[in-house]
Amino acid sequence: MQRHVLTLDLVDDKKKVAAYLKHHRAVWPEVLRSLRKIGILQMEIYTLDRRLMMIMDVKDGFDAKRDFARHNASDPRCREWEELMKSFQQPPPGAKKGEVWARMSKAFDMKQQLKRLR
């Protein structure tokens, strides 16, 4: 299993932020099934104002570019969902060109720090 931690910003519009959050309280079943099929074991999204952080636990061998392309191609509803979500999103500061969800780097790992103390 691998863990991916990503961040993005929502557009600066309170109604759009509220709509994005509302959509995520009832994600379309086709989307959930497809995410599982491409190897996502667990996904959580946290929010602070317009900033989002997503934690994904994925199967070994998961490749975000390849597997999200498979997800988008798996069902017209998945493609529709992803396009709708993009209308609420914008890259965060520090994102690479063309990147919306920017991969975060680990800054601290308590388990590793505790091992160091043993």
N, C-alpha and C positions, 0 to 999 in steps of 0.2 A: 504494500500500500504506500502511496505517496500523498503528501499534503501540499496543496497549492493555496497560497494566500494572496488575494488580489484586491485592488482598490479602484474606485472611480468616483466621480462626482455626478450628481444629478444636476440638471439645468436649474438655473436660478429662477424658479417659478413655483410658488407654494402649491398651486393647484396641480401642477405636473408631479411634484414630489408626492403629494397625497395620492394621486392616481397610481403612480408607480407602486407605492406601498400597498394600496388596495389590491392591485393585480397580484401581488405576491402573497396575499392572504388566501388566494384561490387560484393557484397556478393550474393551467390547463392540463388535463390528464395526459394528453398526447405528448406534451413537453416533459412531464415527469417520467413517463415510460421511456422516452427517447434518451433522456439523460442517464437513466439507469443502464440502458442498452449500450451506450458508448463507454461505460466504465466508471461513472460517477457513483460512488458508494454513499456519500453523504455530502450535502451542501448546506451551508448556513450563510445568511447575509445579515450583517449588523449595520446600523445606521447611526450617524451623529449629524444632525441637521441634513446637509446635502451630501455628505461624504459617506460612501458605502465601503464595507470591507466584506469580502466573500472568502469563506474557508471551504475548500473542496478536498475531500478525501477520495482518491481515485485508485483504480487498479494499477498495478505495476504495468509499465509499457504505455500508459496513457500519454497521448500527444495532443495538446490542446488544439493546435491548428488543424490537424488531420481529423480529430474526433469531433470537434464542433462543426466542421464541414459535413461530416457524416450525419450529425444531429440535424443540421439545417436541411439536408437532402432527404431525411427520413420520412417527412410528413409535411404537407403544405401548412398545417397548423403550427408546426415548429418554426418554420420560416417566418410565418406571420407574427408569432410571438416575439421572435428575435428582432424583427424589424420594428415592432411596436416598442419594445424595450429600448432600442437604440434611440428612439425619438425622445426619451427622457434623459439620456446619458451624455456625458462629455468626459473627455480624458482628464485625469487629475494632473496637478503640477508634477513634472518629472516623468510623465509617460513618454515612451518612445514614439516616433512618428508612426501613425497608423494604428496605434494601440489605444483602446478605450479602457478595458480592464487592464490595469498595470500590475504586473507581478511584483509583490513586495519581497524584500530580503529579511531574513531572520536577524534580529538584533540581540535577542536574549533567549536562552533555553535553560530553564531552572534545573532540569534533570542533568544536563551536562555540567552545569556549575556545581551541583551537589556531588557529582562523581569526582570532580576535580578536588573537592575537599576531603575525600576519603583517603 
